[in-house]
Amino acid sequence: MPIPKTTNMNNQASSLPTLIDPYGRTLDYLRLSVTDRCNFRCYYCMPEEGVEFVPRKELLTYEELTYLTGIFCEMGVRKVRITGGEPFVRKGIMEFLGQLSAISQLRKITVTSNGTLGEEKMDELLRLGITNINISLDSLDKDRFFEMTRRDKFEEVFDCIMALLQKGFEVKLNCVLAEEKNIQDILPFVELTKSYPLSVRFLEEMPFNGKGTFEPPKWNHNAIYAYIAEHYDRIEKLLDEKNSTSTNYMIKGYKGSFGIIPSYSRTFCGTCNRIRLSATGEMRTCLYGPPRANLRDILRAGADKQELKETIHNVVSQKEKDGFQAEKLQASKPKSSMTFLGG
């Protein structure tokens, strides 16, 4: 079906309706996955072999992604984070980001990557005004990096981080912590903030590894903070941004900061402002919950903009109070891989 253009969409930012869930939370942040494919095989995200990626025809086209994002923005979304899989493995991603940047109501576009993007893409991101990049990096040791990602790409990723900082990007490093995997990297990551103006965020491990088996993490947010506090006596609490999932700190005198994200403990659900759309059109109001609608199928069946808006409103009206309630809705089903869900 032909899809209308979303560029310069009516400039009605001051009078747009907002998406408000049953608990009074305004949902103005869209996590948008553009692919389920990735050039890494991180152990907590997917198996090393036997990954079944969806056929390309089942992915939302860039035209569909732009159109749906425009509708979300008409309904009050102001921030979009591009996720995957690895966004930069999808051909045409930079042109798509250019299309998104033309949506008038969209105030901020950010990207999560594994750090395998070249300088040419960095320069284009700057031209588009996309200056916030999250890099997934679970170890500062080359051997442990290989063990965790199953790819020999540490130097490439670290060089990418340094290049991003030199070019003026705001860089956040996301480190998933796990017993017997990378606990010894906690202090080196904190020390990295001594010399570089970046933010390191330590995440609790989550059950989205595509295997269907998972034990609650021993290294939860309390254990992570206690471990850091044992080694530093000059920790300063920072003011967290509104709706932040991270509790943020810095070591006095250091250039950067560190944060802790209780992604399994889910202590931040009370201020959640997120909506999620997977690369195949599945709309979720919680990472732990089931898809509530498939916007790809509804769009391809010929729905007009009003029908899509009604569907989105209906999904938002069913948002659960927190991630634990959401998880109960599909407790009997094995957890999907994070690369399919779109972290």
C-alpha positions as CSV (number, residue, x, y, z in Angstrom):
1,M,0.0,0.0,0.0
2,P,1.3,3.5,-0.6
3,I,2.3,5.3,2.6
4,P,2.0,9.1,3.0
5,K,5.1,11.1,3.6
6,T,5.9,12.0,7.3
7,T,8.2,14.8,6.7
8,N,7.2,18.2,8.3
9,M,4.2,16.7,9.9
10,N,1.9,19.6,10.5
11,N,4.1,21.3,13.1
12,Q,1.5,20.8,15.9
13,A,3.9,20.0,18.7
14,S,2.3,22.3,21.2
15,S,-1.2,20.8,20.7
16,L,-0.5,17.1,20.2
17,P,-2.3,14.5,22.4
18,T,-0.1,12.5,24.7
19,L,-0.1,8.7,25.4
20,I,-0.9,8.2,29.0
21,D,-1.1,4.7,30.5
22,P,-3.6,3.5,33.3
23,Y,-1.1,4.6,36.0
24,G,-0.7,8.2,34.7
25,R,2.7,7.7,33.1
26,T,3.2,9.7,29.9
27,L,4.8,7.5,27.2
28,D,7.0,9.8,25.0
29,Y,10.0,7.5,24.3
30,L,9.9,4.9,21.5
31,R,12.5,2.1,21.4
32,L,12.5,1.2,17.7
33,S,14.3,-1.9,16.5
34,V,15.3,-1.9,12.8
35,T,16.7,-5.5,12.5
36,D,17.0,-8.7,14.4
37,R,20.4,-9.4,12.9
38,C,23.7,-8.8,14.6
39,N,27.4,-9.4,13.7
40,F,28.1,-10.4,17.3
41,R,26.9,-13.4,19.3
42,C,26.9,-12.2,22.9
43,Y,26.1,-15.0,25.2
44,Y,23.3,-13.2,27.1
45,C,21.5,-12.3,23.9
46,M,21.6,-15.3,21.6
47,P,23.1,-18.7,21.1
48,E,26.4,-18.9,19.2
49,E,24.8,-21.0,16.4
50,G,21.4,-22.0,15.2
51,V,19.9,-18.5,15.3
52,E,16.9,-18.3,13.1
53,F,16.5,-14.7,11.8
54,V,13.2,-13.7,10.4
55,P,12.8,-13.5,6.6
56,R,13.5,-10.0,5.3
57,K,10.0,-9.7,3.9
58,E,8.7,-9.9,7.5
59,L,10.8,-6.9,8.6
60,L,9.1,-3.5,8.5
61,T,10.4,-1.6,5.5
62,Y,12.1,1.8,6.1
63,E,9.1,3.5,4.6
64,E,6.8,1.7,7.1
65,L,9.2,2.4,10.0
66,T,9.2,6.1,9.1
67,Y,5.5,6.2,8.7
68,L,4.8,4.5,12.0
69,T,7.3,6.6,13.8
70,G,5.6,9.7,12.5
71,I,2.3,8.5,13.9
72,F,3.9,7.9,17.3
73,C,5.3,11.4,17.2
74,E,1.9,12.9,16.3
75,M,0.7,11.1,19.5
76,G,3.3,12.6,21.7
77,V,6.5,10.6,21.3
78,R,9.5,13.0,21.4
79,K,12.5,10.6,21.7
80,V,13.4,7.6,19.6
81,R,16.2,5.1,20.3
82,I,17.3,3.0,17.3
83,T,18.1,-0.5,18.4
84,G,18.5,-4.0,16.9
85,G,20.1,-6.5,16.7
86,E,22.9,-4.2,15.5
87,P,21.3,-1.3,13.6
88,F,24.3,-0.6,11.4
89,V,24.2,-4.1,9.8
90,R,21.0,-3.2,8.0
91,K,21.7,-1.7,4.6
92,G,20.3,1.8,4.1
93,I,20.3,2.7,7.8
94,M,21.8,6.1,7.3
95,E,19.2,7.2,4.8
96,F,16.5,6.0,7.2
97,L,18.0,8.1,10.0
98,G,17.9,11.0,7.7
99,Q,14.2,10.4,7.1
100,L,13.5,10.2,10.8
101,S,15.4,13.4,11.5
102,A,13.0,15.3,9.2
103,I,10.0,14.5,11.5
104,S,9.3,17.8,13.0
105,Q,7.9,16.7,16.4
106,L,10.9,14.4,17.1
107,R,13.3,16.2,19.5
108,K,15.9,13.5,20.0
109,I,17.2,10.4,18.1
110,T,19.7,8.2,19.9
111,V,21.3,4.9,18.8
112,T,22.5,1.8,20.5
113,S,25.3,-0.1,18.8
114,N,28.0,-2.7,19.4
115,G,30.6,-0.3,18.2
116,T,31.3,-1.6,14.8
117,L,30.5,1.6,12.9
118,G,33.1,3.4,10.8
119,E,34.0,7.1,10.9
120,E,32.0,7.8,7.7
121,K,28.8,6.9,9.6
122,M,30.0,8.9,12.6
123,D,30.3,12.0,10.5
124,E,26.9,11.5,8.9
125,L,25.4,11.1,12.4
126,L,26.8,14.4,13.4
127,R,25.4,16.0,10.3
128,L,22.0,14.7,11.2
129,G,22.3,16.0,14.7
130,I,22.4,12.5,16.3
131,T,25.1,12.9,19.0
132,N,24.0,10.4,21.7
133,I,25.4,6.9,21.2
134,N,25.2,3.9,23.5
135,I,27.8,1.2,23.0
136,S,27.4,-2.3,24.3
137,L,30.8,-3.3,25.8
138,D,31.0,-6.0,28.5
139,S,34.8,-6.1,29.0
140,L,38.0,-4.1,28.7
141,D,40.0,-7.3,28.4
142,K,40.4,-8.6,24.8
143,D,40.1,-12.3,25.8
144,R,37.1,-11.8,28.0
145,F,35.5,-9.7,25.2
146,F,36.0,-12.6,22.8
147,E,34.5,-15.0,25.3
148,M,31.4,-12.9,25.8
149,T,30.8,-11.7,22.2
150,R,32.3,-14.7,20.4
151,R,33.9,-12.2,18.1
152,D,37.5,-10.9,17.9
153,K,36.6,-7.3,17.6
154,F,37.8,-5.6,20.8
155,E,40.3,-3.2,19.2
156,E,37.7,-2.1,16.6
157,V,35.1,-1.4,19.3
158,F,37.5,0.4,21.6
159,D,38.9,2.5,18.7
160,C,35.3,3.4,17.8
161,I,34.6,4.6,21.3
162,M,37.7,6.8,21.3
163,A,36.8,8.2,17.9
164,L,33.2,9.0,19.0
165,L,34.6,10.9,22.1
166,Q,37.1,12.8,19.9
167,K,34.3,13.9,17.6
168,G,32.2,15.2,20.4
169,F,29.6,12.5,20.8
170,E,27.9,11.8,24.2
171,V,28.9,8.2,24.8
172,K,27.4,5.7,27.2
173,L,28.9,2.3,27.6
174,N,26.5,-0.5,28.6
175,C,28.1,-3.4,30.5
176,V,26.1,-6.5,31.4
177,L,27.5,-8.1,34.5
178,A,27.5,-11.7,35.3
179,E,29.1,-14.1,37.9
180,E,32.2,-15.8,36.5
181,K,32.1,-13.7,33.4
182,N,33.3,-10.1,33.8
183,I,33.1,-9.0,37.5
184,Q,36.8,-8.3,37.3
185,D,36.0,-5.6,34.7
186,I,33.9,-3.4,37.1
187,L,36.8,-1.4,38.5
188,P,38.6,-1.0,35.2
189,F,35.4,0.5,33.8
190,V,35.1,2.9,36.7
191,E,38.7,3.8,36.2
192,L,38.0,4.5,32.5
193,T,35.8,7.4,33.7
194,K,38.9,9.0,35.3
195,S,40.3,10.1,32.0
196,Y,37.3,10.1,29.6
197,P,34.0,12.1,29.8
198,L,31.8,9.1,29.2
199,S,29.2,7.3,31.3
200,V,29.6,3.6,32.1
201,R,26.4,1.8,33.1
202,F,26.4,-1.6,34.7
203,L,23.4,-3.7,34.0
204,E,21.9,-6.6,35.8
205,E,21.8,-9.7,33.5
206,M,18.3,-10.3,32.0
207,P,16.6,-13.6,30.9
208,F,16.5,-12.8,27.1
209,N,19.3,-15.1,25.9
210,G,17.1,-17.1,23.5
211,K,17.8,-20.4,25.4
212,G,14.8,-20.4,27.7
213,T,16.9,-21.0,30.9
214,F,18.0,-18.4,33.3
215,E,18.9,-17.9,37.0
216,P,18.3,-14.6,38.8
217,P,21.5,-12.6,38.8
218,K,23.7,-12.8,41.9
219,W,25.2,-9.4,40.9
220,N,22.1,-7.2,41.3
221,H,22.2,-3.5,41.6
222,N,22.9,-3.6,45.4
223,A,25.8,-6.0,45.0
224,I,27.3,-3.9,42.2
225,Y,27.2,-0.7,44.2
226,A,28.5,-2.3,47.3
227,Y,31.5,-3.7,45.4
228,I,32.3,-0.3,43.9
229,A,31.9,1.4,47.3
230,E,34.4,-1.1,48.8
231,H,37.1,0.3,46.5
232,Y,36.2,4.0,46.4
233,D,35.4,6.4,49.2
234,R,34.8,9.5,47.1
235,I,31.6,8.4,45.4
236,E,29.2,11.3,44.6
237,K,25.5,10.8,43.8
238,L,24.4,12.6,40.6
239,L,21.0,14.0,39.9
240,D,19.2,11.4,37.7
241,E,17.3,12.5,34.6
242,K,13.6,12.3,34.6
243,N,12.5,8.7,33.7
244,S,16.1,7.5,34.0
245,T,16.5,3.7,34.4
246,S,20.0,4.3,35.7
247,T,21.1,5.5,39.2
248,N,24.1,7.6,38.5
249,Y,27.3,8.4,40.4
250,M,30.8,9.7,39.8
251,I,34.1,9.5,41.6
252,K,35.1,12.9,42.8
253,G,37.6,14.4,40.4
254,Y,36.9,12.0,37.5
255,K,35.8,13.3,34.1
256,G,33.1,10.7,33.5
257,S,30.4,8.9,35.6
258,F,29.0,5.5,36.2
259,G,25.5,4.2,36.6
260,I,23.7,1.1,37.7
261,I,20.6,-0.2,35.9
262,P,18.5,-2.7,37.8
263,S,17.2,-4.2,34.6
264,Y,16.2,-7.5,36.3
265,S,15.2,-6.0,39.7
266,R,13.0,-3.5,37.8
267,T,13.0,-0.8,40.5
268,F,12.4,2.0,37.9
269,C,9.1,0.8,36.5
270,G,7.2,3.5,38.4
271,T,8.5,6.2,36.0
272,C,8.6,4.2,32.8
273,N,7.9,6.3,29.7
274,R,8.8,3.7,27.0
275,I,7.0,2.0,24.1
276,R,8.7,-0.6,22.0
277,L,8.3,-1.5,18.4
278,S,10.2,-4.5,17.1
279,A,11.6,-4.8,13.6
280,T,8.7,-7.1,12.7
281,G,6.0,-4.7,14.0
282,E,5.3,-6.1,17.4
283,M,4.3,-3.4,19.8
284,R,5.1,-3.9,23.5
285,T,4.7,-1.6,26.5
286,C,7.3,-3.6,28.5
287,L,10.3,-5.6,27.5
288,Y,9.2,-8.4,29.9
289,G,5.6,-8.5,28.5
290,P,4.0,-10.0,25.5
291,P,3.4,-8.1,22.2
292,R,0.0,-6.4,22.4
293,A,-0.4,-5.7,18.6
294,N,1.4,-6.1,15.4
295,L,1.4,-2.8,13.6
296,R,3.1,-4.3,10.5
297,D,0.1,-6.7,10.0
298,I,-2.4,-4.0,10.7
299,L,-0.7,-1.5,8.3
300,R,-0.3,-4.0,5.5
301,A,-3.9,-5.0,5.8
302,G,-4.8,-1.5,4.7
303,A,-5.5,0.3,8.0
304,D,-5.5,4.1,7.8
305,K,-3.8,6.5,10.2
306,Q,-6.8,6.7,12.5
307,E,-7.1,3.0,12.8
308,L,-3.4,2.7,13.7
309,K,-3.7,5.5,16.3
310,E,-6.7,3.7,17.9
311,T,-4.6,0.5,18.0
312,I,-1.7,2.3,19.7
313,H,-4.1,3.9,22.2
314,N,-5.6,0.5,23.0
315,V,-2.2,-1.0,23.6
316,V,-1.1,1.9,25.9
317,S,-4.3,1.5,27.8
318,Q,-3.2,-2.1,28.7
319,K,0.2,-1.2,30.0
320,E,1.0,-3.1,33.2
321,K,2.0,-1.5,36.4
322,D,5.5,-2.9,36.3
323,G,7.8,-5.5,34.7
324,F,6.8,-8.2,37.1
325,Q,3.1,-8.0,36.2
326,A,4.0,-7.9,32.6
327,E,6.2,-11.0,32.9
328,K,3.3,-13.0,34.5
329,L,1.3,-12.6,31.3
330,Q,3.7,-14.9,29.5
331,A,5.3,-16.8,32.4
332,S,4.8,-20.2,30.6
333,K,6.5,-19.1,27.4
334,P,10.3,-19.2,27.0
335,K,11.9,-15.8,26.7
336,S,12.9,-14.6,23.2
337,S,16.3,-13.5,22.3
338,M,17.0,-9.8,23.0
339,T,18.0,-9.4,19.3
340,F,14.4,-10.2,18.3
341,L,12.8,-8.1,21.0
342,G,14.9,-5.0,20.3
343,G,16.5,-4.1,23.6
